[in-house]
Amino acid sequence: MDESGSAARALELKQLRCLVAIVDTGSFTDAGHALGMSQAAVSRTLAGLEGLLGVRLLSRTSRSVAPTAAGVRALARARTVLAGTEEFVREATTGHARLHIGHAWSAFGRHTTEFQRRWHEQHPGTDLRLIRHNTPTGGLAEGLCDLAVIRAPIDLKPWSHARIGTEARYVAMASDDPWARRRGIRLDEIPTRTLAIDRRTGTTALDLWPERDRPRAELTQDIDDWLAAIATGRCVGLTPRATAAQYRRDGITYRPLRGADPVTVHLIWRAHSTHPATHTAIALAAGLYGEDRPGARWRG
């Protein structure tokens, strides 16, 4: 193991707490009072941290204490580590008190606000967090969420999954585009234009058209890049209704796409570590999407 690995193993949380307390209180004595330690113990703990890292973290005079350049960097990381530790302890001791739902472009589209409102009303003991992460699994594979909303055509086999609904496709275009004056655009008209496509997390692929009739494509990196390309007028884009609901931008107009199948919306999760609120979230989301069907009613 290299020296950095050894140092990380030897690092103690009380050393980070001492560093933060000294800077926040402005003195070793006050830090000791805040931590329930003697001034001498605070000094020894900080000296141990500086020795472990091999850098001086604080500049001390008879009247003040201030972080060095290395101390500023260490202090920022220390605060992050301590906050994460507190979160770990809170979740471990109180159960799954927080549900993270990831998404790449949009969460539940026009249902997002209502999903959040009903969740907070019906499940006040479980804090809901929506996380945008530009990967095919919306942050699930990266360990950033408990569930993820998926619209892109990914391989679902590695994940547990549930279909919660469908969304019609829309055409996004610059607001001064001639098409913006129309009520809808046909799928077979798109090949006359350049199409902005996000191959990583988008829902549109060129196989929507026969090979000989496919549009020119301009590749984009994420939703912001996609919208920027469309706003210039050089491209149009195809997207589920959720994008039209959550990304209303000046200079961008959305119109329904005619002649294309809707996009299926799934929730996916890790089978080996299913959050206790998973099926509750699925039921709420599916109920909201079900309200889109004629005559459907939601019973909360």
Salt bridges, closest charged atoms under 4 A:
GLU12 OE1 - LYS14 NZ 3.83
ASP24 OD1 - ARG79 NH2 2.66
GLU50 OE1 - ARG60 NH2 3.29
GLU87 OE1 - ARG90 NH2 2.24
GLU87 OE2 - ARG98 NH1 2.69
GLU114 OE2 - ARG117 NH2 2.38
GLU114 OE2 - ARG118 NE 2.55
GLU121 OE2 - ARG117 NH1 2.68
ASP127 OD2 - ARG98 NE 3.29
ASP127 OD2 - ARG129 NE 2.92
ASP146 OD2 - HIS100 ND1 3.70
ASP155 OD1 - LYS157 NZ 3.73
GLU167 OE1 - ARG151 NE 2.85
ASP177 OD2 - ARG193 NH2 2.47
ASP188 OD1 - ARG186 NE 3.03
GLU189 OE1 - ARG182 NH2 2.84
GLU189 OE1 - ARG186 NH1 3.71
ASP213 OD2 - ARG212 NE 3.94
GLU218 OE2 - ARG234 NH2 2.79
ASP224 OD2 - ARG132 NH2 3.06
ASP224 OD1 - ARG249 NH2 3.19
GLU291 OE2 - ARG118 NH2 3.27
ASP292 OD1 - ARG110 NH2 2.22
ASP292 OD2 - HIS111 NE2 3.06
